Amino acid sequence: MDKRTLGRTGRTVSVIGLGTWQLGADWGDVTESDATAVLAASVEAGVTFFDTADVYGDGRSEQIIGHFLEHSGADITVATKMGRRAEQLPENYVLENFRAWTERSRRNLGTETLDLVQLHCPPSAVFESGEVYDALDTLVDEGVIANYGVSVETCEQALAAIARPGIATVQIILNAFRLKPLDEVLPAARAAGVGIIARVPLASGLLTGRYTRQTVFAENDHRNYNRDGSAFDVGETFSGVDYETGLSAASEFAALVPEGLTPAQAALAWVAQIDGVSSVIPGARSVKQAEGNASAGALPALPIEFMEGVQSIYDRLLRESIHERW
């Protein structure tokens, strides 16, 4: 497994991490025993970075991770997120709420100091507020959190955050179907020493090549209920790509995949091999998925023909509909 420095945290983490939204909610049901097995398999495969949030299953994801770390003793950097437990108004992003939210996450994770806390896709005005960053600095000074970053929906938000001296990391959607961050965000982050955490690297599973027009997603799976963005930003579901268009793009992507790799491995390796990416955080609902995902962190450089093919798919099928949105 390749290792990278996680931005201004200075920590060394695996280039393939584990996103744990699915262990809490919104991806169909996952039992606690299955969730724990995924965590254990990931660690066994070399993963040293978990990403979670206080709203994933209303804290269930954090609690499962906390229990796992307590009993396994694994040396894992854990990033969590805060802000989505309140109405999405800039005035709710204040020190008093930050203290309450981080206290709850500390209890869930069983730790005195949170490794990395990220603002969870807040309103755009939050990224411009000096008081917000002052409050986060206060939590660092108090020893409640070791580092802070942001999770963003748009490249504009990412660039605003990168300009702040205390920001350690920016989490952003980056995959073979979402190339806009390559234009400005990645160069700015590299120049500033800010880590990039790449989420939704498989475009909610589209890039695995396993889905068809007949695929049925569970009622409580966001790939069923959020295709129109009625629950949260539609960019989080299939990367904002129309499902029918996404299936066509995924078919072309699968045809590009080098022999010996699965589409998922190729998609993850594509993100992991971008200069400036600290860690890629695919989710996994089974041990097999966790092991397959982790293996992408040790692959050799992908061929230039593959890279050119990814760009061509984006330019022909996706750019016009999504590039300016995020």
N, C-alpha and C positions, 0 to 999 in steps of 0.2 A: 504493500500500500504506500503510495506516495504521500509525503507529509508537506504541509505548508504552514507558514506563519499566519495566524488569524489577526491580520491587520495590526492595529495599535495595541491589542491586548498583549502582544508578545508571546502568546501561547502557541505551541506547535500542535496542529490537529491533522487528522487524516483528510485527504482531499475528497474522499467520499465519506460524508457523514450520514446521519439518519434523521429524517424529518418524522415527527411523531404525531402529527395531526390525526392520522388515521387510527392511532391507538386510543384516542379520546372520543372522537365522534365524526360524523359527516361523511364517512366512507363505508357505511354498512356496519354491522356489528362485529367487534373483535373482542374475544374474551380476555380476561386478565392473564390467564395462563398462556394464550397464544401471543399476547403482547410481550410478556416476559421472555418467551422463547425467541421472538424477533430481536429483542434487545441483546440477549445472550449470543445469538448467532452473529449479530453485527459485530460485537466486541471480539468474538473468536476470529472473525474475518479481518480484524485490524481497524475497525471503526473506533475513533476516539472522540467524536463530536456528535452530540445529540442536540436537536433543536425542538423546542416545545413552546407552549403558550398557556397563559392562565385560563383561557377560554376553551381550550381543547377538552371537550367533555366536562366543562365547568371545573377544571382542575384535575380530572381523572388522569390525563396524560402525565402531568407533573407528578402526581402521586405514584403512578406505576413506576416511573423513572426513579423517584426517590426510594421506593421500596427495593427496587432492583439494585441500586448503588449501595444501599445499606447492607444488603446481604451478599453482594458479589465482591465488593471492594475494588471494583474496576476503576481505573484512573481515566475519567471521562470529563471533558469540558462540556458543560451544559449551558446552552443559551435558551432563555425563555423570553416571552414577550408580554407586554402589559398595555392596557388602554382600552381594550374592547369590552370591558365589563361595565363601562359607563356610556351614556349617550355621547355620540360623536360630535362634541362641541369643543372648540379650542379652550374655552374657559374651564373645562374639566381636567386639563393637563397641567396640574399644579402639584406642589410639593406634598401637600396633605394627602392627596389621592395616591401619589407615587409611593408614599410611605405605607399606606394601607395595602396597595396592590402588591408591593414587593414583600411585605410581611406575610401575606397569604402564600405567595410563591415560595418563600423561605420555609414555611411550615410544610407545604406540599412536598418540596424537594428534600427536606431534612437537612438544611444547611444554614449556617450563620451568614455566609456571604455568597451572593449569587455571582457566578462567573461572568455572565454577560446578560444584560437586560436590554431588550429592544423595544422601542415604541412601536406598537402594532398597527401599522398603516393608518396613522392619525390623519385628521383633516390637514390640508396643505398649509394652512396658516400656522400650524404648530411648528413646522420646520423653519419658520422665519422668526420664531419667538426667542429672544435672548433669555427670558425668564425660565423657559422650559429647560434650556441647557444649564442654566445656573442651578435649577432644582436637581437635575441629574448629577451635577458636580457635587452638590451637597450630599447626596446619597453615597457617592464614592468616598468623600471625606469622612463620612460616618461609618464606613466599613460595611454598609448594607449590600452594596454591589461593588464588584471589582472593576467592571467596565460597562460602558453603554454604547448602544448603536441604535439603528432604526431599521424597520422593515417598511418598504415603500411600494406604492403601486406604479408610480411614474418616474421616468428618467429626470424630469424637472425636480421632483422631490429629492431624488438621490443626489443630484448636484448641489442642492441647497444644503443638505446634511454634510456632504463631504467637505464643504467649505468651513465647517465648524471644527475648531481644534480638538475638542474632547471626544469627537465621534471615533469609535474604534472600528466599527463595521457597518456596512450597508447590506441589507438583505433585499434581493430583487429577483423578479421572475426572469430567468435566462435559460433558454433552450433553443433547439434547432428551429423552432417555430416562432421565437421571439428574439430577434437579433438587434433591436434598437439599442440596448445597453452597450453594444460594442462601439457605437459611434462616438459617444462622449463620456459615458459613465465609467467604463473600464479605464480609459486613459487618465481621467481625473483621479480616480481612486488609486491607481498605481503611483501617480505623482505625489499624492498626499500620504501614502502609506496606509490607506484605509483598506480593510479587508472586504472582499465581496463574498457574500454567502448566496449561492445560487439556488433559488427554490423553484418548484414546479418544473424540474429538469426533464420530466417525461411528458409534459403537457397533459397532466392528469391521466396519463396512461396511453394517450394517443400514439406516442412514439414507440410504444412496445410492439405495435402492429397486431395486437390481439383483439381489437374491437372491430365490429362490423355494424351494418345498419340494423341487424337483428339483436345486437347486444342489449340486454335489459339490466339497468342499474337499480339497486335497491331504493325503496322509497325514501330512506334516510341518507342517501348518498347524494352529495352536492352535484355530482355529474348528472343527476336526474332533476333535482329541484332548482338548480341555480344556472341553468343554461341561458336564461334571459337576464341574469343579474338581479333577480328580485330579492335575493337574500343578502348578497354582498357583491363586491366588484366582480363583474363577469370575467375579468381578466384572470381570476383565480381558477376558473373552470375551463379546462381545455385551452388555457392561455388566451382566452377570448376569441379563439378561432371557431367559426361556425362548424358544427359537428360534421356535416356532410363534406364540407371543404377539407376539414381536418382528416377525414378518412382517406380522401384522395391524396392529400399531401403525405400521409403516413404510408400509403402504399408505395409512393415514389421513394420515400426515405428508406423503406425496407429493402428496396431493390439496390440501393447504394451500399448497403452494409457489407463490409469485407467478410470474406469467408472465414468461418470459425467463430464469429461473434453473433450474438443476438441483437436485434434492433435496440433493445433497452441498454445493453452494454455499450453499443456504439454511441447512442444518444448521450449517455452519462460521460463517456470518455471525451466526447466532443466538448462538453462544458468543462470538464476537469482539466483539459489541456489548454484552456484559454489563459494566457498570461494575466495574472492579477486576480484570478479566482482563488479564494482561500479554501472553500469547501463547498461541495455540492450536496444537497440534502434531499435525496429521494425518499419517499415513504416506502414501507414494506408491510404487508399483512401476513406474510408467511416466512418461514425460515429459508425456503428456497429463493424467494425474492430478495431477502436480505443478503444472502450469500452471492447471488448473481450481481446485485448492485455493487457490492463491495469489490468484486473482482475487476470492475471497470477502473479502479484506482491504480491498477498495476499494469495497464496495457501500454504497448509501445505507441509511438505517434501514429495517428491516423493518416492515411495516404492523402495526397493533395487532391486527387480526383474525388474523394469523398467530401472534402471540405468545399470544393467548388460546386458539387452537387447540392449540398445543403443550401448554399447561397442561391443557387438557381431556383430551387423549390420555393424559397422564401420570396424571391423577386417576382416569380410568375404567379404564385397562387395566394400569397398571404400579405405581402407588403401593402397593397392598396387598402385593404380592409382594416388592418390593425396597427400599422407602423406609427401613425400620428396619434393614436388614442392613448398610448402609455409611454 
